Amino acid sequence: MPLRRKRVPQDPVHHPLFARFYARMSVQADTRAGVAELREELLSGLSGRVIEIGAGNGRNFSHYPRAVSEVVAVEPERTLRRLAVRTALRADVPVDVVPGVAEALPVKSEAFDGAVASLVLCSVRDLARSLAEVHRVLRPGGELRFFEHGLAPGPNMASFQRVLDRTVWPRLCGGCHTARDPLAAIEAAGFRIVRQRSLRIPERGPAFPDSYCVIGSARRSPV
């Protein structure tokens, strides 16, 4: 009787081709589009235990300040997770890379002082549930740092973004959506926006559907 091969369980997020493309693109964006400086701004002043959702290939790890005692980096995509594990070995702070999805974070409630969402809210399957999970795992008064792209301010580009989101963009770009409103979603999840600023990447030249970004911080209510 022939032996039956044991089926390897499929990861909840599986985009190996896009993951390899993203890994190369993220390095170029850090150096050519000034994203490395934005990562520094995003993480400056954090301390204590921090959870990062959708850590990708770990481009944020080298920017965490030494006041951070531990980073739990959640990444569902296997190719990116392997790259993140290698990057974590070179970080100045302890980084534990773990599998998991933002909609069901594999950690205890109120266990973290800070949370980081960096270019990930565009691709989570359930935005509201993902932010509810971030709210759950942050201690009262804990801080969410965000750097996300979203809906364009102009009606023409916004309409184009919505068309892309209904058709080819999520399929080509690992589940990414261009027309989400991260600020509105963060507030709807029970956070208070402390500071935010809008920017465009690249700052000059032609704009792309994912060029319209926001960076800032929000607080979970203290009770």
C-alpha positions in Angstrom: 0.0 0.0 0.0 1.6 3.4 -1.0 2.4 5.8 1.7 0.3 8.9 1.8 2.2 12.2 2.0 1.4 14.2 5.1 -0.2 17.5 4.1 1.6 20.5 5.3 -0.9 23.0 6.8 -1.4 26.1 4.7 -0.5 29.4 6.3 -3.4 31.8 6.8 -1.5 34.3 4.6 0.5 32.9 1.7 2.0 35.3 -0.9 5.5 34.0 -1.6 6.0 35.9 -4.9 4.8 39.2 -3.5 6.8 38.6 -0.3 10.0 38.4 -2.3 9.1 41.5 -4.3 8.2 43.4 -1.1 11.5 42.4 0.6 13.5 44.0 -2.3 11.2 47.0 -2.6 11.2 47.8 1.1 15.0 48.1 1.1 14.9 50.5 -1.9 12.1 52.5 -0.3 14.1 53.0 2.9 17.1 54.4 1.0 15.6 56.2 -2.0 12.2 57.4 -0.7 13.2 58.4 2.9 11.2 55.6 4.5 14.1 54.8 6.9 13.7 58.3 8.4 10.0 57.8 8.8 10.6 54.5 10.6 12.9 56.4 13.0 10.1 59.0 13.6 7.5 56.3 14.0 9.4 54.4 16.8 11.1 57.3 18.6 10.3 57.4 22.3 8.8 54.0 22.7 9.7 52.0 25.8 8.8 48.8 27.6 7.2 45.8 25.8 6.0 46.4 22.3 4.0 44.4 19.8 4.4 44.9 16.1 1.7 43.5 13.8 2.6 42.5 10.3 6.3 43.0 10.8 7.2 41.9 7.3 10.9 41.4 6.8 11.7 43.3 9.9 12.7 46.7 8.4 11.6 48.4 11.7 13.8 46.4 14.0 17.0 48.4 13.7 15.0 51.6 14.6 13.6 50.6 18.0 15.1 52.7 20.8 17.0 50.9 23.5 14.4 51.8 26.1 12.2 49.1 24.5 12.7 45.9 26.6 11.1 43.5 24.1 9.5 43.4 20.7 7.0 40.7 19.8 6.8 40.8 16.0 3.8 39.0 14.5 4.1 38.1 10.9 1.7 35.6 9.1 3.6 35.2 5.8 6.2 32.5 6.0 8.7 34.0 3.5 8.7 37.4 5.2 8.8 35.8 8.7 12.0 33.9 7.8 13.6 37.1 6.7 12.4 38.9 9.9 14.0 36.2 12.0 17.4 36.9 10.4 16.9 40.6 10.8 16.0 40.2 14.5 19.4 38.7 15.2 21.0 42.0 14.3 18.7 44.2 16.3 19.8 46.2 19.3 16.7 45.2 21.3 15.3 41.7 21.9 12.9 40.8 19.1 10.8 37.6 19.1 9.3 36.9 15.7 6.1 34.8 15.9 3.5 33.5 13.4 0.0 34.9 13.7 -2.6 37.1 12.2 -3.7 40.6 13.3 -7.3 39.4 13.7 -6.3 36.9 16.5 -3.0 38.0 18.1 -1.4 35.1 20.0 -0.7 37.1 23.2 -2.4 37.9 26.5 -4.6 40.9 27.0 -3.2 44.2 28.3 0.4 42.8 28.1 2.1 45.6 26.1 3.0 49.2 26.6 3.1 50.0 22.9 1.9 48.6 19.6 3.2 49.3 16.1 1.2 49.2 12.8 3.5 50.0 9.9 2.2 49.6 6.4 0.0 46.7 7.4 -3.6 47.9 8.0 -4.0 48.1 4.2 -3.7 44.3 3.9 -5.4 42.8 7.0 -8.5 40.9 6.1 -10.7 42.4 8.8 -9.5 46.0 9.7 -12.0 46.5 12.6 -11.2 43.2 14.2 -7.4 43.7 13.8 -7.6 47.1 15.6 -9.8 45.6 18.3 -7.1 43.0 18.9 -4.5 45.8 19.2 -6.8 47.5 21.7 -7.1 44.3 23.6 -3.4 43.6 24.0 -2.4 47.1 25.0 -2.5 48.1 28.7 -4.8 51.0 29.6 -3.1 54.2 28.4 -0.9 52.2 26.1 0.2 53.8 22.8 -0.4 52.7 19.2 2.2 54.0 16.7 1.0 54.0 13.1 2.5 54.6 9.7 0.0 53.7 7.0 -1.1 54.6 3.5 -4.8 55.1 2.6 -7.5 57.1 0.9 -6.3 60.0 -1.3 -7.7 63.5 -0.5 -8.7 64.2 -4.1 -11.9 62.7 -5.5 -10.3 61.5 -8.8 -7.5 59.5 -7.2 -9.9 58.2 -4.5 -12.3 56.9 -7.1 -9.4 55.3 -8.9 -8.2 53.7 -5.7 -11.7 52.2 -5.1 -11.7 50.7 -8.6 -8.3 49.2 -8.0 -9.4 47.7 -4.7 -12.4 46.0 -6.3 -10.3 44.5 -9.1 -6.5 43.9 -9.5 -4.6 45.6 -6.7 -5.3 43.2 -3.8 -4.5 40.2 -6.0 -1.2 41.7 -7.3 -0.1 43.2 -4.0 -0.6 40.6 -1.3 -4.1 41.6 -0.2 -3.3 45.4 -0.1 -6.1 47.9 -0.3 -5.4 51.5 -1.3 -8.7 53.2 -0.3 -8.9 52.4 3.4 -9.1 55.2 6.0 -6.7 54.2 8.8 -7.4 57.2 11.0 -11.1 56.7 11.0 -10.6 53.0 11.7 -8.2 53.6 14.6 -10.7 56.1 16.2 -13.6 53.7 15.7 -11.6 51.0 17.6 -11.6 53.1 20.7 -8.3 54.9 20.4 -7.7 58.7 20.8 -5.5 60.2 18.1 -2.7 62.1 19.9 -0.8 63.3 16.9 -0.8 62.7 13.1 0.5 64.2 10.0 -0.2 63.4 6.4 2.5 63.0 3.8 3.1 61.7 0.3 5.6 59.1 -0.9 7.4 60.0 -3.0 7.2 63.6 -1.9 7.9 64.9 -5.5 7.0 63.5 -8.9 4.0 61.4 -9.9 1.7 60.1 -7.2 0.7 56.5 -7.0 -2.4 54.9 -5.5 -0.4 54.0 -2.4 1.4 57.3 -2.1 -1.0 59.0 0.4 0.3 58.2 3.9 -0.3 59.2 7.5 2.1 58.8 10.5 1.3 59.4 14.2 0.2 57.9 17.5 -2.9 57.1 19.4 -3.7 56.1 22.9 -5.9 53.4 24.4 -8.3 54.9 27.0 -6.8 54.7 30.5 -9.8 52.8 31.9 
